[in-house]
């Protein structure tokens, strides 16, 4: 079963391809994505890598967590599910600040 990893403290020059190359010696990389800022188009300094299996993911974590990459110590661990930030938008009549009242 595929395992998703969080990769933090990436240099802002790191690309998806760089990320894939970094992890491929430790197993089959299903996907590698550096997260980009919507407004600026620049890297946010972290990304996600999906490895083929849990064993490969653990090998990558053991090999790369804390490793220096472009002068930065990488943070590599299992990705956690996305948290609900409670960002639901207030609709009309919901008592929220989402609309004008006349």
URTAZI-V742131 format. One record per residue. N is the residue number from 0. RES is the residue in one small letter. PSI is psi in whole degrees, -180 to 180 (* if undefined). NEAR is the number of other C-alpha atoms within 12 Angstrom. D_LAST is the distance of its C-alpha to the last C-alpha in whole Angstrom. Layout:
N&RES&PSI&NEAR&D_LAST  N&RES&PSI&NEAR&D_LAST
//
This chain:
0&x&137&13&55  1&x&149&21&53  2&x&129&30&52  3&x&135&32&49  4&x&145&38&50  5&x&135&34&47  6&x&114&41&49  7&x&168&34&48  8&x&35&30&49  9&x&149&36&50  10&x&154&26&50  11&x&-10&25&48  12&x&-9&23&50  13&x&134&30&51  14&x&170&24&50  15&x&-42&28&50  16&x&-42&18&53  17&x&-43&22&55  18&x&-44&38&53  19&x&-43&27&55  20&x&-35&21&58  21&x&-38&29&58  22&x&-21&37&57  23&x&-28&25&60  24&x&-13&17&63  25&x&1&25&62  26&x&-173&27&61  27&x&123&26&59  28&x&116&30&55  29&x&-37&25&53  30&x&153&25&50  31&x&124&30&50  32&x&125&30&46  33&x&132&32&45  34&x&128&28&42  35&x&148&21&40  36&x&129&14&37  37&x&-40&9&35  38&x&-43&8&34  39&x&-21&9&37  40&x&4&13&40  41&x&156&17&42  42&x&146&23&43  43&x&-1&24&41  44&x&12&29&45  45&x&167&32&45  46&x&-174&36&46  47&x&142&35&47  48&x&133&41&50  49&x&119&36&51  50&x&157&33&54  51&x&-36&25&56  52&x&166&22&57  53&x&-38&22&57  54&x&-42&19&60  55&x&-39&28&60  56&x&-44&36&56  57&x&-38&25&58  58&x&-41&25&61  59&x&-42&39&58  60&x&-48&31&57  61&x&-38&19&60  62&x&-33&22&61  63&x&-21&30&58  64&x&123&27&56  65&x&-8&20&57  66&x&144&21&59  67&x&130&18&59  68&x&112&24&57  69&x&42&14&57  70&x&9&13&57  71&x&139&21&54  72&x&116&18&55  73&x&148&29&53  74&x&118&28&51  75&x&122&35&52  76&x&174&29&51  77&x&135&29&50  78&x&139&23&46  79&x&154&14&44  80&x&148&10&41  81&x&135&8&38  82&x&144&8&36  83&x&116&8&32  84&x&5&7&30  85&x&31&8&27  86&x&26&7&25  87&x&143&11&23  88&x&138&14&20  89&x&125&14&17  90&x&175&12&15  91&x&134&13&12  92&x&4&13&12  93&x&-4&13&15  94&x&-1&12&14  95&x&-176&13&15  96&x&22&13&13  97&x&1&13&13  98&x&166&13&10  99&x&148&12&6  100&x&134&10&4  101&x&*&5&0
//
